[in-house]
Amino acid sequence: MSAAHRPDALGAPTLSDRLAAAARDGRIERAAAAVAVLALALWVGGLVALGACAAPLVFGLVPAPWSGDAMGAVFRRFDSIAITCAVVVLASDALRTVIAPRGRRPSPAERARGLFAVVAALAAIYTGVQISPKIVALHAEGAVRGFGEAGMALERLHRVAETLGKIEVSFGLVLLVLEVLTLRARKDGA
């Protein structure tokens, strides 16, 4: 047994133990990044499909109140998907942070990845928990965007929802790039 592979007198890990742990952590990091990318693709893609494609068509072709009822139901259902994806992205980022080598300072891109994940997740959660239920309630009460006091409140909430959706999409796209850019270099055997 070479000196590099023998445990020391205190039982500290050997070089081969450290290499095996680093390889394992590299596999975990890549898996966590892949899961985050899949969650981001579902989340961002869903927002683009619903917000930029479906909603304008439905509101343009289907008269009120049916258009609001339909899209309200669709967005409420999607809110749970977006929130779930946000939690998955946050958990993946946390796992990548935990398995980072000890004593190594996070790079600016890694810090940005964490910040973007938190902001996008907060936007998704706030939309799903606060904004969408209020929009659905106003539609259920018969509010029509821009008409009367309830319609003006509905208009304001729609603008907030659109802004938060744009934040989620923008930050989500940046996160997709950061997930890849912040992967540590793969070593042979990792």
Stockholm file with secondary structure:
# STOCKHOLM 1.0

chainA/1-190         MSAAHRPDALGAPTLSDRLAAAARDGRIERAAAAVAVLALALWVGGLVALGACAAPLVFGLVPAPWSGDAMGAVFRRFDSIAITCAVVVLASDALRTVIAPRGRRPSPAERARGLFAVVAALAAIYTGVQISPKIVALHAEGAVRGFGEAGMALERLHRVAETLGKIEVSFGLVLLVLEVLTLRARKDGA
#=GR chainA/1-190 SS CCTTTSCCTTCCCCHHHHHHHHHHHHHHHHHHHHHHHHHHHHHHHHHIIIIIIIHHHHHHHSCTTHHHHHHHHHHHHHHHHHHHHHHHHHHHHHHHHHTSCTTCCCCHHHHHHHHHHHHHHHHHHHIIIIIHHHHHHHHHTTCBTTBHHHHHHHHHHHHHHHHHHHHHHHHHHHHHHHHHHTCCCCCTTC
#=GC SS_cons         CCTTTSCCTTCCCCHHHHHHHHHHHHHHHHHHHHHHHHHHHHHHHHHIIIIIIIHHHHHHHSCTTHHHHHHHHHHHHHHHHHHHHHHHHHHHHHHHHHTSCTTCCCCHHHHHHHHHHHHHHHHHHHIIIIIHHHHHHHHHTTCBTTBHHHHHHHHHHHHHHHHHHHHHHHHHHHHHHHHHHTCCCCCTTC
//
